[in-house]
Amino acid sequence: MKPGLQFRLNQQLTLTPQLQQAIRLLQLSQLELEAELRQIAEGNPLLEFAEDNPGEGDGESGPGEAADFQVEVAGSSSSDGDTDDMSDWAESGGAAEEPIDFSSGGASGSRNGSGDEDGFEPQSAAPETLQEHLLWQLNLSHMSLRERTIAAILIDALNADGYLTEGLDAVLAAVPADLKATIEEVDAIRRQLQRFDPTGVASLDLRDCLRAQLEQFSAELSQRELALRIVDAELELLARNDVPRLARRLRATEEETHAAAMLIRSLDPRPGAALDVTPVEYVAPDVYARKDSGRWRVSLNPDCQPRLGLNQHYCNLIAQARGDDASWMRGQLQEARWLIKSLESRAETLLKVAEAIVRRQSAFLDYGPEAMHPLVLREVAEEVGMHESTISRVTTRKYIHTPRGTFELKHFFSSGVSTEDGGSASATAIQAMLRKLVDAEDPRKPLSDQAIAEELHRKGIQVARRTVAKYREAMRIPSSSERQRAS
């Protein structure tokens, strides 16, 4: 018997290229969006940025439909006169007087005030890296060519803090075989590097680093020898700031031990970090939040919205084109329309989500971090009628400027901890309370994690000691023993 035909019905979600593009644009930051649009515009002659068209605004009229596709979103849909309000906001210091032009490839004398007609701007020299700084000193040293070769390999193996974390065996393996170097020779050259500036680089561990720095002090310094003994054998007691026990172990007075401990604390445990060339990242806010007539209002930053439109010249050519050229240009026009519609949707979604967040966290804007409410993606998603994944994309690397500072939109989401009255407090609010307690504590008797937890209990916040410790470490607040030592 032959098997019969079987029919099955199933549902499958298929993302169209246009929807995929809209989702991709939604998760891009400002700079990434600008770069993405520039790349797309280079391959589509129907697209152009507003500043790329020198004839724009001169009163010439183009095709009617071309003018309809320029994206210039500014202001909130729930308020009027946002353009004037944004000007007032900038004058009050809420925004930069001269917005950063991410799209301009050249310099403008009228902007930088230099009046340089050649279009050149003063350029600062690139920061010197740790390796470059050490190699410069190596070239001025009296080492032989053989020693310099090994020293250069050592320098190249240093991490950002200046430590040789890979060990001497890894360095020896990288030395050319024809040099026939030994581990003792590599270590001897490493010790010479430790005396370079900054002192203590090329160390194997913290003890080695501190000892190298102490050895640079004059032998006549009274605390030097005692400090060396502490570094060699009693770093653990020093970390606990147990000066009485430390003094007994070293058979010294507490005054002498305290002086030696202060000398050690004046050293740099990360000598290479001073030459860290990691660039500082600056962000421009995507959204502004400000209070007007007792009500928080949200508006998009017009300087951060891409002004993308259709090239009127090429739009006019479509009607004259024939055959394959006409078909290709019509396809490019349709893609340009889809892109501009996606940009409009991105701006509207960003504004809608930002408004929902500001409504939920208005207490934070009014009273500070201690008034932050617990908030999760699902709550905002339900309010604006979107999926949680969409909210996650919108709030990633998007920033809002408020009178309390500029924050990533994700900053306003945090889990909740139960309170005695049946409510909940956000993790951000608890961290703010923790910081306030630490700032107000007696430096001679800093609060332990348990004491902080008990103090929060008295304020109605049910939080365990281990949770306090987790929040404290996340905020990079030292433990109570370390805070006492630092004081």
Secondary structure, DSSP 8 states (H G I E B T S, - for coil): ----------------HHHHHHHHHHH--HHHHHHHHHHHHHH-TTEEEGGG-TTTTSS----HHHHTT-----S-TT-S-HHHHHHHHHHTTSS-SS---SS--S--HHHHS---TT-----------HHHHHHHHHHHS---HHHHHHHHHHHHT--TTSB-TT-HHHHHHHS-GGG---HHHHHHHHHHHTTSSSTTTTBSSHHHHHHHHHTTS-TT-HHHHHHHHHHHH-HHHHHTT-HHHHHHHHT--HHHHHHHHHHHHTS-S-GGGGG----------SEEEEEETTEEEEEE-GGGS--EEE-HHHHHHHTT--HHHHHHHHHHHHHHHHHHHHHHHHHHHHHHHHHHHHHHTHHHHHH-GGG---B-HHHHHHHHT--HHHHHHHHTT-EEEETTEEEEGGGG-B-EEEBTTS-EEEHHHHHHHHHHHHHHSBTTB---HHHHHHHHHHTTB---HHHHHHHHHHTT---HHHHHHH-
